[in-house]
């Protein structure tokens, strides 16, 4: 399958449609680890072996993550899917709970 066919099937070019999300990233030996993805962060490597002479493209939506590896001929070589847990936007309570230690220290406790 070509890049153009893949993009047509996935309704457009690679993109991130969520603010923050937890996904599963493959590691060596068949393991997977959870990883948080935020806007503007460097892209995760979903294909971490030595044969990465092509390009990776990632589609991230609330319903799932699809990562694909295109070879130098721009044809699909490998694919990866992960469930996605969307993390809501932080609010004032989240910020206060993350500052608990600093607040206590500033109050002398």
C-alpha positions as CSV (number, residue, x, y, z in Angstrom):
1,X,0.0,0.0,0.0
2,X,1.4,3.4,-0.9
3,X,1.5,6.5,1.4
4,X,-1.3,8.1,-0.7
5,X,-3.5,5.0,-0.3
6,X,-2.8,4.9,3.5
7,X,-3.6,8.6,3.9
8,X,-6.8,8.2,1.9
9,X,-7.8,5.2,4.1
10,X,-7.1,7.2,7.3
11,X,-8.8,10.3,6.0
12,X,-5.8,12.6,5.6
13,X,-2.1,13.0,6.5
14,X,-0.7,11.9,9.8
15,X,-2.0,14.1,12.7
16,X,-2.6,14.4,16.4
17,X,-6.2,15.2,17.3
18,X,-5.9,15.1,21.1
19,X,-4.4,17.5,23.6
20,X,-2.8,14.9,25.9
21,X,-3.0,11.1,25.8
22,X,-1.5,8.0,27.3
23,X,-0.6,5.3,24.7
24,X,1.4,2.1,24.6
25,X,4.8,2.2,23.0
26,X,6.5,-1.1,21.9
27,X,9.9,-1.9,23.4
28,X,12.4,-4.7,22.9
29,X,11.4,-8.3,23.6
30,X,7.7,-7.7,22.9
31,X,7.2,-5.5,25.9
32,X,5.1,-2.4,25.8
33,X,5.3,0.6,28.1
34,X,2.9,3.5,28.7
35,X,3.9,6.9,27.5
36,X,2.2,10.3,27.7
37,X,2.0,12.3,24.4
38,X,1.5,16.0,24.6
39,X,1.3,18.6,21.8
40,X,4.6,19.9,20.5
41,X,6.7,17.0,22.0
42,X,9.1,15.0,19.9
43,X,7.4,12.1,18.2
44,X,7.8,8.6,19.8
45,X,9.6,5.9,17.9
46,X,7.2,3.0,17.4
47,X,9.6,1.0,15.2
48,X,12.9,1.0,17.1
49,X,15.0,-1.6,15.2
50,X,17.9,-1.0,12.8
51,X,15.8,-1.2,9.7
52,X,14.4,2.4,10.1
53,X,15.7,3.6,6.7
54,X,12.2,4.9,5.8
55,X,9.8,7.3,7.6
56,X,7.3,6.9,10.4
57,X,3.9,8.5,10.3
58,X,1.4,8.6,13.3
59,X,-2.3,9.2,13.4
60,X,-3.6,9.9,17.0
61,X,-7.3,10.3,17.8
62,X,-9.5,9.6,20.8
63,X,-10.3,6.2,19.5
64,X,-6.7,4.9,18.8
65,X,-3.2,5.5,17.6
66,X,-1.9,4.1,14.3
67,X,1.8,4.3,13.5
68,X,3.1,3.2,10.2
69,X,6.6,2.7,8.7
70,X,7.0,3.7,5.1
71,X,10.0,2.3,3.2
72,X,12.3,4.4,1.0
73,X,9.9,3.5,-1.9
74,X,7.1,5.2,0.1
75,X,5.2,1.9,0.5
76,X,3.8,0.6,3.8
77,X,6.2,-1.8,5.5
78,X,4.9,-2.1,9.0
79,X,2.0,-0.9,11.2
80,X,1.3,-0.6,14.9
81,X,-1.9,0.1,16.8
82,X,-2.4,1.3,20.4
83,X,-5.4,2.0,22.6
84,X,-5.5,5.6,23.7
85,X,-6.5,7.1,27.1
86,X,-7.2,10.8,26.6
87,X,-6.1,12.9,29.5
88,X,-8.3,15.9,30.2
89,X,-6.9,19.4,30.1
90,X,-5.3,20.4,33.5
91,X,-7.4,22.6,35.7
92,X,-6.7,24.7,38.8
93,X,-7.1,21.7,41.1
94,X,-4.6,19.6,39.2
95,X,-2.1,22.5,39.4
96,X,-2.7,22.9,43.2
97,X,-2.3,19.2,43.8
98,X,1.0,19.2,41.9
99,X,2.2,22.1,44.0
100,X,1.3,20.6,47.4
101,X,4.9,20.2,48.6
102,X,5.9,23.7,47.6
103,X,2.9,25.2,49.2
104,X,3.6,23.3,52.5
105,X,7.2,24.4,52.4
106,X,6.3,28.0,51.8
107,X,3.9,27.9,54.8
108,X,6.7,26.4,57.0
109,X,5.2,22.9,57.4
